Amino acid sequence: MLGSEQPILSVDNVSHDYGRQRGCAGVSFDLYPGEVMGVVGESGSGKTTLLNVLAGHLTPSTGSVRYRGRSGGEVDIHRMGEPERRLLMRTDWAFVHQNPRDGLRMNVSAGANVGERLMAIGRRHYGNIRGQAVEWLERVEVEHGRIDDLPVTFSGGMQQRLQIARNLVTGPRLVFMDEPTGGLDVSVQARLLDLIRGLVTDLGLSAVIVTHDLAVVRLLAHRLMVMKDGYVVENGLTDQVLDDPQHPYSQLLVSSILQT
């Protein structure tokens, strides 16, 4: 990060409660252009709640999430009007779900899944849309000959690749990923992680990646936050946290991986 750079995302004292149950509490950090933030913790740690607050899917009980747009101005995403937020999520932002079926339309073709995102930002030339769909399918290593196939005929790993293509075709600046390799075979995970790392680097994306898998954050994330019971218990450079964890819970997470 350059000292003159301003954050693309500023998170200030964010909390979210489900009635009397704590989801996440008191989370603050800045995310800079081109930076990947990893968020790890066991089930129930609050990491997915935090991701959904950051992405505008949940409203924070306290705190704010501010996004710095292409013009350099900042907006509080939870004070935006719904049409503005929807536009933001079609253009500057993307969300990759753990289950690709949640991020795809399963009853339309692979090409249409990618093309719909382009049409949502005003593209209308069929030939150009199809051409970009072919280009992106190839970029995520889906054979272009499958452009007219339905996603239901794809394997889980290929569905995830298609979801990534659908999300990135419009050139977003910020991507949220919820367990992007969860539920996939180890060999499929490895290839998908290499693909994601290459795309993040080539496109200069900023990203927040939630996972329980420390191997994922070691490969992808510049910085790391460890969450437990809704709180961030440790944060820092990824290698620093994983190689020399300070909090007992972080130490437990790392040692459990080393012992498996």
Beta strands, then each sheet from edge to edge (+ up, - down):
strand 1: 9-18
strand 2: 21-31
strand 3: 36-40
strand 4: 62-68
strand 5: 74-76
strand 6: 93-96
strand 7: 174-178
strand 8: 206-211
strand 9: 223-228
strand 10: 231-237
sheet 1: 2+ 1- 4+ 5-
sheet 2: 6+ 7+ 8+ 3+ 9+ 10-
end
